[in-house]
Amino acid sequence: MPRPGDKEGSAAAFARDNPPGAASLGGMESRTLTLGHSPDPDDAFMFYTLAKDLIPTPGWRFEHILQDIQTLNERATRGELDITAISIHAYAYVCDQYALLPSGASMGDGYGPMLVAKRRFTRDEISQQCIAVPGTMTSAFLALQLWLGKPARELNCVVVPFDQIFAAVKSGRADVGLIIHEGQLTWQNEGLVVCEDLGVWWGRENDGLPLPLGGNVIHKRHAPAVRKTVSDILTASIQFSLDHRADAVQHALQYARDMGRDLADRFVGMYVNHWTLAYGERGQKSIRRFLGHGAAQGLIPRAPELEFVV
């Protein structure tokens, strides 16, 4: 894994090549772009630099829109945001409007969304239970359908805000909960057991590939040159946070529900790392395989071609 400070195109290099006050697009005044992301430690860490104006963003300003991932997925289907975090599952539905940014990935590398319950259920038993899920366009939900080998219409699922899934299971509203975000580290505190870790399952069945969960996209209404400029800014933002980890984690703590600093730092490390700086060949392969399996089983309309900003 490359050392963050050694990566070509680092935040320091970006700042050197784009001094404060520099303007893009021929000296035009700054334009504002909407930037959607989740109010979670990993996204807060990733965009800490932009939230605090710590690097130059020549010609651009960013309006941060903090909403849960299912809401961001739904907004992306309507093309509402200029830049947004989305589930890789949702990319199949918005690829005609958005291009993938080369940085910003969240990969489950040997870990991922979990199925939790009051007692351990088998796969066959889970398929017959009421399952609380964090949204039908999340990558966790597509992974669940792939793992069960059943489409949503054959399952008994109830959509619950991701931070209320533990409560839904403990109250009996649901028998099983599909946990994402920090719940993957805090489930032990809830008196529940893990029935399956879908990231572990995916890697076991797919040559050790990471489970592709989320990415950042930019709307195609923006010209290719604009997409590239914004892409470079966002990559520099992520690099700066990795280079100034302690400060970025401190910023992220305000979104660290039920987590102290050490646990929040661990969670950030799970989802902001070398995969986040660049998908690489294996990262792109994992997306193609994930969406390819989804299309083959009729769970998504098609397996889209991956269009990255270059």
N, C-alpha and C positions, 0 to 999 in steps of 0.2 A: 504494500500500500504506500503510495507516495506521501512524503511529508508535506503537509499543507503549505509550508513556507517555500518549498522547493518547486512547486508546480509552476510551469510556464504560464504567464498570463495571470499571475497572482494579484491580490488586491494592491500590493505595493507597486507592481508594474503598471496596473491600470491607473493608479493615482499619478504615477510619474508621467504617463502618456496623456492624461486628461487632467491637467491642473485645475484647481477651483476657478470657476468663472469661464472655463472653456465652453463653447457652445457647439452643439451638433447642428446638422442640417443647415449649414451656411449661415450661422449667426442668428438663427431665429430665436425668439424669446422662448422661455421654458414652457413646455406643454405638460399638462397633468394627465397621468394614466391611472386608472383604477387597478388596484392590486389586491386580489382576494386570497386570503389564507386562513387557516384554522387558528383559533385561540388556544394553541397547544404549545408545550415547551419546544418541540422540535421546529415548528414553523416560526415561533417567536425568536428562537436562536438564529434560524436561517436569515430572517429579515431584520434582525437587530440593527445591523449597519445602516439600512435604509431608514428604519424608524427613528434613528438618532442622528441622521445626516452625517455619518462619519466618513463617507467617501464622496468624491465628486460624482455628480450625476449630470454631466453636461447636456443641457437642453431639456432636461426632464425632471418632473416632480411626480411623486407617487402618493396616491390616496389609498391608505390601507383600509381594506374592508375585511373585518374579522367575523367569520361565520362558520358553522359546522360544515364538515365536508359534504354531507348529503345536500345541504342548501347550495353550496358552491357548485356541485355537480349539476343541480337543477338549473341554476343561473347560467351555467355554461351552455346548456342545451338551447337557451334563448339568446346566447351571444351577448350577454349583458356587460361582462367585465372585459377590460382590455387584456389583463394578465390575471391568471388565477391558478391556484392549486386545484387539481382534480384527482379523482381516483383513476387509475389506469383502466378499470372497467368502464368508466364513463367516457374515456377517449374514443371508444368504438361508436359512441353516439354524437360526438362533437368534432370528429376529425375533419369534417367538411368545413368547419368554421375556424378551428384552432390548429396551430402547429406546436409541436412539442419543443420546449426549450431544452438545450443539452444538459443543463444543470438543474438541480432541484428534486432529484428522485428520492423517494422513500422506498427502500428495499428491505424485505424481510429475509435477511441472510442467515438462515438456520433458526429463525423464529418468526412469529407473525400473529395474526388474529387467533384468538383462542375460544374454544367452546367450553363454557363452565356451567356447572349445575350443583345442586345440593348433594347428589350422589353420582357416581360414575355411570354413564350410559355407553352402550356400544354404538357403533355407527348405525346399525339397523334400528336400534331403539330411538336414537336421536331423530331419525327420519320420520318417526311417528309422534314426536313431541311438539309442543308449542315452543318455537324458537324466537327469542327477542333479537332483532337485528338492527344495526345502526343506520340502515338505509339500503334501498334496493339497487342503488347505483354504485355502492361502495365495492372496492376490490374484495373486501372480506366476504361480501355476499356472493360474488361470483365464485370465489374459492370454495365457499360452503357448498354451492350447487355442484361444483366439479367433484368435491370430495364425496358427497352423497350420491352423485350420479343421477340427480333428479332436478328437473326445472322447478322454478318457484311455484308454478301452478299446482304442483304435486306436494308442496310442503305447507305446513301450518306455521306461518311466520307473522309476527307482529312487529311493526316498525316502532322503535323506541329511541329517543335521544341517547347518544352513545354514553353519556355520563349518568344515565338512569337505568342502564341494563342490569347492573347488580341488584338494584332495588326491585326491578321487575321479577327477577328470579327468586329473590328472597321472600317477596310477598306472595309468590305463587301465580302472579299474572302470566308468567312464562315458566316453562320447565327447564329450558336451556338458554343461555345467553351467549351471543357472539360478541366478544370483547375486542375492542381496538384501542389505540392510543395507550395512555398510561395504565389502563386497567390490566395490561399484559404484565405489569410489574407489581400491581397492588392487589391482585385477586386473593392473595393469601390472607389479607386482612378481612375478607368478607365471609369466611367460613364456608367457602365453596371449593369444589375440586375441578381440575382440568380434565376434560374428556378427550380433547385433541388440540394440538397446536398445529394450525394449518400451514404455518411456515415450515415447520419440521417435516410435515407430510409432503408438501410440495417439493422440497429439496430432495427428499428420499426417492420420490417418484420421477424426478426430472434432472438427473445427473448433477445434483448439487447446486442447481441454479437458484438464485434468490427469488423469492416471491415478489413480483412487482406490485406495489401497493399504490403509490401516488407519484405525481409529477407536476411540473409547472408548464403552462401553455400560454401562448400569446395569440390574440385574434388576428386572422389573416386580412382583416380590413387594413392593417398597417402594412406599409410597403416593406419589402425584404430588407432594405437598408435600415429601416427603423427597427425591425425585429432583431437584426444583428446587434445594433447599438444597445438596445434594451437587454438583450441576452448577455452581452458582455458586462453590463452594469450588475445584473443579478448574480452572475457568476462571481464577480468581484466582491459582492456583498457576502456571499456564502464563504468565500475564501477569507475575508477579513474576520468573520465570526470565528472560523476555525483557528485563525492566527491569534485571536484575542479571546480564547475560549472562556477564561474565568469571567470576564466582563459580560460576554454574551450569555453565559449560563445565569449570571446574576439577573440580567434582564428577563430571561425566560422564566424565572421563578414565580413571577406574578401570575403565570398561567399553569403552574405546577400543582394541580389539585391533588391533595393528599400525599404529596411528595416533598421530602426535604431536599436540600441541595444535592447530597450525594446520589440519591435516587433519580433526581431530575437530570443530573449530569450523565448518569448511566443511560437514561432513556434517550437523551439527546444523542449520545454516542451510537445508539442503535440505529437511528434514522437520519443523522446528518454525519456523513463520513465520505469515504472515497467514491461510493456510488452516487452521492449527492453532487459531487463536483463533475462527474462525467459517467454516463451509463456504461460506456465501453461496449465491446462486442458482446460480452456475456449478458450485460444488462439489457441490451436491445434484443438479444436472443430470447431472454426470459419473457419480455413483453410479447414478442411474436408467438411464443409457445403458449402463453397464458391466454391470449385472445384467440389464438388458433384453436385451442381446445374448447374455448367457449363457443366459438362459431360452429365447430364440428358437432357439438352437442345441442345446437339450436338455442343456446342461452343468450347470444347476442346476434344482431342482424348479419354481421359479417366480420371477418378479421381484416381490419383496415391496414393499408400500407402506412408505415411509420414515416411521418414527415417532420423532420427536425429542422430547427433554425440552424443555418450554417454560415 
